[in-house]
Amino acid sequence: MPVAGSSAADEAAPNPVVGQVQTFVDEHLAADLSLDRMAAVADVSPSSLVRRFKAAADVTPWRYVMEARVQKARRLLAETDRPIATIAIDAGFYDQAHLTRTFKRLEGQPPGAFREQAD
């Protein structure tokens, strides 16, 4: 998973397929990132991508996408005053509720509470 201030390119997994998909995800977070689309980018089957990703990155491709989107939201929450609903869309979530559910599940607190602590 990318950490604040880094990208998948900085932390690319040793598997070139996984690194290629991580870079694509990081560059297209707001896009439709279905498993089929990610597999097509790497020219492998969806099941092969899941196996390779899990082995190299210890997470599924979808988990990587969600973690990368939350990291982008974290950065935007800490660095901007933009509305949370706008940040949700910019980070690739369907809406603010989707961001809030995912953020709370991965970070243990809702985006608004994170923003207050970051100030």
Rosetta constraint file for C-alpha pairs under 8 A:
AtomPair CA 1 CA 8 HARMONIC 7.38 0.50
AtomPair CA 1 CA 57 HARMONIC 7.89 0.50
AtomPair CA 1 CA 64 HARMONIC 6.14 0.50
AtomPair CA 1 CA 67 HARMONIC 6.43 0.50
AtomPair CA 1 CA 68 HARMONIC 6.54 0.50
AtomPair CA 2 CA 6 HARMONIC 5.80 0.50
AtomPair CA 2 CA 7 HARMONIC 5.22 0.50
AtomPair CA 2 CA 8 HARMONIC 5.77 0.50
AtomPair CA 2 CA 11 HARMONIC 7.01 0.50
AtomPair CA 2 CA 67 HARMONIC 7.86 0.50
AtomPair CA 2 CA 68 HARMONIC 6.31 0.50
AtomPair CA 2 CA 71 HARMONIC 7.31 0.50
AtomPair CA 3 CA 7 HARMONIC 7.18 0.50
AtomPair CA 3 CA 71 HARMONIC 6.98 0.50
AtomPair CA 4 CA 71 HARMONIC 6.64 0.50
AtomPair CA 4 CA 75 HARMONIC 7.03 0.50
AtomPair CA 6 CA 10 HARMONIC 6.14 0.50
AtomPair CA 6 CA 11 HARMONIC 7.64 0.50
AtomPair CA 7 CA 11 HARMONIC 6.53 0.50
AtomPair CA 7 CA 23 HARMONIC 7.77 0.50
AtomPair CA 7 CA 26 HARMONIC 6.85 0.50
AtomPair CA 8 CA 12 HARMONIC 5.09 0.50
AtomPair CA 8 CA 19 HARMONIC 7.13 0.50
AtomPair CA 8 CA 22 HARMONIC 5.41 0.50
AtomPair CA 8 CA 23 HARMONIC 5.47 0.50
AtomPair CA 8 CA 26 HARMONIC 6.55 0.50
AtomPair CA 9 CA 19 HARMONIC 7.19 0.50
AtomPair CA 9 CA 22 HARMONIC 7.42 0.50
AtomPair CA 9 CA 23 HARMONIC 5.75 0.50
AtomPair CA 12 CA 18 HARMONIC 7.45 0.50
AtomPair CA 12 CA 19 HARMONIC 4.66 0.50
AtomPair CA 12 CA 22 HARMONIC 6.95 0.50
AtomPair CA 12 CA 23 HARMONIC 7.74 0.50
AtomPair CA 13 CA 18 HARMONIC 6.11 0.50
AtomPair CA 13 CA 19 HARMONIC 5.24 0.50
AtomPair CA 13 CA 56 HARMONIC 5.99 0.50
AtomPair CA 13 CA 57 HARMONIC 6.33 0.50
AtomPair CA 14 CA 18 HARMONIC 7.71 0.50
AtomPair CA 14 CA 19 HARMONIC 7.06 0.50
AtomPair CA 14 CA 56 HARMONIC 6.95 0.50
AtomPair CA 15 CA 19 HARMONIC 6.22 0.50
AtomPair CA 15 CA 52 HARMONIC 7.60 0.50
AtomPair CA 15 CA 56 HARMONIC 6.35 0.50
AtomPair CA 16 CA 20 HARMONIC 5.98 0.50
AtomPair CA 17 CA 21 HARMONIC 6.32 0.50
AtomPair CA 17 CA 42 HARMONIC 5.67 0.50
AtomPair CA 17 CA 49 HARMONIC 7.76 0.50
AtomPair CA 17 CA 52 HARMONIC 7.73 0.50
AtomPair CA 18 CA 22 HARMONIC 6.04 0.50
AtomPair CA 18 CA 42 HARMONIC 7.98 0.50
AtomPair CA 18 CA 49 HARMONIC 7.60 0.50
AtomPair CA 18 CA 52 HARMONIC 6.86 0.50
AtomPair CA 18 CA 53 HARMONIC 5.64 0.50
AtomPair CA 18 CA 56 HARMONIC 7.15 0.50
AtomPair CA 18 CA 57 HARMONIC 7.77 0.50
AtomPair CA 19 CA 23 HARMONIC 6.15 0.50
AtomPair CA 20 CA 24 HARMONIC 6.24 0.50
AtomPair CA 20 CA 41 HARMONIC 7.77 0.50
AtomPair CA 20 CA 42 HARMONIC 6.54 0.50
AtomPair CA 21 CA 25 HARMONIC 6.04 0.50
AtomPair CA 21 CA 38 HARMONIC 6.17 0.50
AtomPair CA 21 CA 39 HARMONIC 7.82 0.50
AtomPair CA 21 CA 41 HARMONIC 6.79 0.50
AtomPair CA 21 CA 42 HARMONIC 6.39 0.50
AtomPair CA 22 CA 26 HARMONIC 6.14 0.50
AtomPair CA 22 CA 64 HARMONIC 7.95 0.50
AtomPair CA 23 CA 27 HARMONIC 6.21 0.50
AtomPair CA 24 CA 28 HARMONIC 6.09 0.50
AtomPair CA 24 CA 38 HARMONIC 7.84 0.50
AtomPair CA 24 CA 41 HARMONIC 7.74 0.50
AtomPair CA 25 CA 29 HARMONIC 5.59 0.50
AtomPair CA 25 CA 33 HARMONIC 7.30 0.50
AtomPair CA 25 CA 38 HARMONIC 7.86 0.50
AtomPair CA 25 CA 65 HARMONIC 6.60 0.50
AtomPair CA 26 CA 68 HARMONIC 6.99 0.50
AtomPair CA 28 CA 33 HARMONIC 7.82 0.50
AtomPair CA 29 CA 33 HARMONIC 7.50 0.50
AtomPair CA 29 CA 65 HARMONIC 7.40 0.50
AtomPair CA 29 CA 68 HARMONIC 7.60 0.50
AtomPair CA 29 CA 69 HARMONIC 6.36 0.50
AtomPair CA 29 CA 91 HARMONIC 6.09 0.50
AtomPair CA 29 CA 92 HARMONIC 5.35 0.50
AtomPair CA 30 CA 89 HARMONIC 6.96 0.50
AtomPair CA 30 CA 90 HARMONIC 5.89 0.50
AtomPair CA 30 CA 91 HARMONIC 5.50 0.50
AtomPair CA 30 CA 92 HARMONIC 3.58 0.50
AtomPair CA 30 CA 93 HARMONIC 7.24 0.50
AtomPair CA 31 CA 92 HARMONIC 6.41 0.50
AtomPair CA 33 CA 37 HARMONIC 6.16 0.50
AtomPair CA 33 CA 38 HARMONIC 6.43 0.50
AtomPair CA 33 CA 65 HARMONIC 7.76 0.50
AtomPair CA 34 CA 38 HARMONIC 6.32 0.50
AtomPair CA 35 CA 39 HARMONIC 6.04 0.50
AtomPair CA 35 CA 46 HARMONIC 6.09 0.50
AtomPair CA 35 CA 61 HARMONIC 7.32 0.50
AtomPair CA 35 CA 62 HARMONIC 7.26 0.50
AtomPair CA 36 CA 40 HARMONIC 6.10 0.50
AtomPair CA 36 CA 45 HARMONIC 7.76 0.50
AtomPair CA 36 CA 46 HARMONIC 5.81 0.50
AtomPair CA 37 CA 41 HARMONIC 6.35 0.50
AtomPair CA 38 CA 42 HARMONIC 6.70 0.50
AtomPair CA 38 CA 46 HARMONIC 7.88 0.50
AtomPair CA 39 CA 43 HARMONIC 5.92 0.50
AtomPair CA 39 CA 44 HARMONIC 5.26 0.50
AtomPair CA 39 CA 45 HARMONIC 5.71 0.50
AtomPair CA 39 CA 46 HARMONIC 5.17 0.50
AtomPair CA 39 CA 49 HARMONIC 5.96 0.50
AtomPair CA 40 CA 44 HARMONIC 6.26 0.50
AtomPair CA 40 CA 45 HARMONIC 7.40 0.50
AtomPair CA 44 CA 48 HARMONIC 6.24 0.50
AtomPair CA 44 CA 49 HARMONIC 6.33 0.50
AtomPair CA 45 CA 49 HARMONIC 6.21 0.50
AtomPair CA 46 CA 50 HARMONIC 6.30 0.50
AtomPair CA 47 CA 51 HARMONIC 6.32 0.50
AtomPair CA 48 CA 52 HARMONIC 6.08 0.50
AtomPair CA 49 CA 53 HARMONIC 5.81 0.50
AtomPair CA 49 CA 61 HARMONIC 7.67 0.50
AtomPair CA 50 CA 54 HARMONIC 5.98 0.50
AtomPair CA 50 CA 60 HARMONIC 5.87 0.50
AtomPair CA 50 CA 61 HARMONIC 6.29 0.50
AtomPair CA 51 CA 55 HARMONIC 6.17 0.50
AtomPair CA 52 CA 56 HARMONIC 6.06 0.50
AtomPair CA 53 CA 57 HARMONIC 5.50 0.50
AtomPair CA 53 CA 58 HARMONIC 6.92 0.50
AtomPair CA 53 CA 59 HARMONIC 6.63 0.50
AtomPair CA 53 CA 60 HARMONIC 5.96 0.50
AtomPair CA 53 CA 61 HARMONIC 6.20 0.50
AtomPair CA 54 CA 58 HARMONIC 4.51 0.50
AtomPair CA 54 CA 59 HARMONIC 4.86 0.50
AtomPair CA 54 CA 60 HARMONIC 5.22 0.50
AtomPair CA 54 CA 61 HARMONIC 7.62 0.50
AtomPair CA 55 CA 59 HARMONIC 7.93 0.50
AtomPair CA 59 CA 63 HARMONIC 6.03 0.50
AtomPair CA 59 CA 64 HARMONIC 6.38 0.50
AtomPair CA 60 CA 64 HARMONIC 6.30 0.50
AtomPair CA 61 CA 65 HARMONIC 6.31 0.50
AtomPair CA 62 CA 66 HARMONIC 6.31 0.50
AtomPair CA 63 CA 67 HARMONIC 6.08 0.50
AtomPair CA 64 CA 68 HARMONIC 6.00 0.50
AtomPair CA 65 CA 69 HARMONIC 6.12 0.50
AtomPair CA 66 CA 70 HARMONIC 6.16 0.50
AtomPair CA 66 CA 102 HARMONIC 7.59 0.50
AtomPair CA 67 CA 71 HARMONIC 6.15 0.50
AtomPair CA 67 CA 106 HARMONIC 7.61 0.50
AtomPair CA 68 CA 72 HARMONIC 6.29 0.50
AtomPair CA 69 CA 73 HARMONIC 6.20 0.50
AtomPair CA 69 CA 91 HARMONIC 5.23 0.50
AtomPair CA 69 CA 92 HARMONIC 6.36 0.50
AtomPair CA 69 CA 93 HARMONIC 7.55 0.50
AtomPair CA 70 CA 74 HARMONIC 6.03 0.50
AtomPair CA 70 CA 91 HARMONIC 7.36 0.50
AtomPair CA 70 CA 99 HARMONIC 7.67 0.50
AtomPair CA 70 CA 102 HARMONIC 7.58 0.50
AtomPair CA 70 CA 103 HARMONIC 6.09 0.50
AtomPair CA 70 CA 106 HARMONIC 7.94 0.50
AtomPair CA 71 CA 75 HARMONIC 6.28 0.50
AtomPair CA 72 CA 76 HARMONIC 6.25 0.50
AtomPair CA 72 CA 91 HARMONIC 5.88 0.50
AtomPair CA 73 CA 77 HARMONIC 5.93 0.50
AtomPair CA 73 CA 87 HARMONIC 6.16 0.50
AtomPair CA 73 CA 88 HARMONIC 6.83 0.50
AtomPair CA 73 CA 91 HARMONIC 5.76 0.50
AtomPair CA 74 CA 78 HARMONIC 6.14 0.50
AtomPair CA 74 CA 111 HARMONIC 7.73 0.50
AtomPair CA 74 CA 114 HARMONIC 7.79 0.50
AtomPair CA 75 CA 79 HARMONIC 5.95 0.50
AtomPair CA 76 CA 80 HARMONIC 5.46 0.50
AtomPair CA 76 CA 82 HARMONIC 7.79 0.50
AtomPair CA 76 CA 87 HARMONIC 6.68 0.50
AtomPair CA 77 CA 81 HARMONIC 7.02 0.50
AtomPair CA 77 CA 82 HARMONIC 7.54 0.50
AtomPair CA 77 CA 84 HARMONIC 7.47 0.50
AtomPair CA 77 CA 87 HARMONIC 7.45 0.50
AtomPair CA 77 CA 111 HARMONIC 7.42 0.50
AtomPair CA 77 CA 114 HARMONIC 7.66 0.50
AtomPair CA 77 CA 115 HARMONIC 5.46 0.50
AtomPair CA 77 CA 118 HARMONIC 7.95 0.50
AtomPair CA 78 CA 115 HARMONIC 5.81 0.50
AtomPair CA 78 CA 118 HARMONIC 5.47 0.50
AtomPair CA 78 CA 119 HARMONIC 6.96 0.50
AtomPair CA 82 CA 86 HARMONIC 6.63 0.50
AtomPair CA 82 CA 87 HARMONIC 6.71 0.50
AtomPair CA 83 CA 87 HARMONIC 6.41 0.50
AtomPair CA 84 CA 88 HARMONIC 6.05 0.50
AtomPair CA 84 CA 96 HARMONIC 6.57 0.50
AtomPair CA 84 CA 111 HARMONIC 7.49 0.50
AtomPair CA 84 CA 112 HARMONIC 7.65 0.50
AtomPair CA 85 CA 89 HARMONIC 6.60 0.50
AtomPair CA 85 CA 95 HARMONIC 6.46 0.50
AtomPair CA 85 CA 96 HARMONIC 4.67 0.50
AtomPair CA 86 CA 90 HARMONIC 6.19 0.50
AtomPair CA 86 CA 96 HARMONIC 7.86 0.50
AtomPair CA 87 CA 91 HARMONIC 5.98 0.50
AtomPair CA 88 CA 92 HARMONIC 6.41 0.50
AtomPair CA 88 CA 93 HARMONIC 5.18 0.50
AtomPair CA 88 CA 94 HARMONIC 7.24 0.50
AtomPair CA 88 CA 95 HARMONIC 5.83 0.50
AtomPair CA 88 CA 96 HARMONIC 5.33 0.50
AtomPair CA 88 CA 98 HARMONIC 7.83 0.50
AtomPair CA 88 CA 99 HARMONIC 5.59 0.50
AtomPair CA 89 CA 93 HARMONIC 5.25 0.50
AtomPair CA 89 CA 94 HARMONIC 6.32 0.50
AtomPair CA 89 CA 95 HARMONIC 6.07 0.50
AtomPair CA 89 CA 96 HARMONIC 7.54 0.50
AtomPair CA 93 CA 98 HARMONIC 6.01 0.50
AtomPair CA 93 CA 99 HARMONIC 5.74 0.50
AtomPair CA 94 CA 98 HARMONIC 6.00 0.50
AtomPair CA 94 CA 99 HARMONIC 7.63 0.50
AtomPair CA 95 CA 99 HARMONIC 6.50 0.50
AtomPair CA 96 CA 100 HARMONIC 6.06 0.50
AtomPair CA 97 CA 101 HARMONIC 6.13 0.50
AtomPair CA 98 CA 102 HARMONIC 6.16 0.50
AtomPair CA 99 CA 103 HARMONIC 5.69 0.50
AtomPair CA 99 CA 111 HARMONIC 7.85 0.50
AtomPair CA 100 CA 104 HARMONIC 5.92 0.50
AtomPair CA 100 CA 110 HARMONIC 5.58 0.50
AtomPair CA 100 CA 111 HARMONIC 6.14 0.50
AtomPair CA 101 CA 105 HARMONIC 6.18 0.50
AtomPair CA 101 CA 110 HARMONIC 7.58 0.50
AtomPair CA 102 CA 106 HARMONIC 6.15 0.50
AtomPair CA 103 CA 107 HARMONIC 5.51 0.50
AtomPair CA 103 CA 108 HARMONIC 7.29 0.50
AtomPair CA 103 CA 109 HARMONIC 6.91 0.50
AtomPair CA 103 CA 110 HARMONIC 6.00 0.50
AtomPair CA 103 CA 111 HARMONIC 6.42 0.50
AtomPair CA 104 CA 108 HARMONIC 4.72 0.50
AtomPair CA 104 CA 109 HARMONIC 4.50 0.50
AtomPair CA 104 CA 110 HARMONIC 4.76 0.50
AtomPair CA 104 CA 111 HARMONIC 7.32 0.50
AtomPair CA 105 CA 109 HARMONIC 7.57 0.50
AtomPair CA 109 CA 113 HARMONIC 6.35 0.50
AtomPair CA 109 CA 114 HARMONIC 6.64 0.50
AtomPair CA 110 CA 114 HARMONIC 6.45 0.50
AtomPair CA 111 CA 115 HARMONIC 6.14 0.50
AtomPair CA 112 CA 116 HARMONIC 6.31 0.50
AtomPair CA 113 CA 117 HARMONIC 6.37 0.50
AtomPair CA 114 CA 118 HARMONIC 6.14 0.50
AtomPair CA 115 CA 119 HARMONIC 6.39 0.50
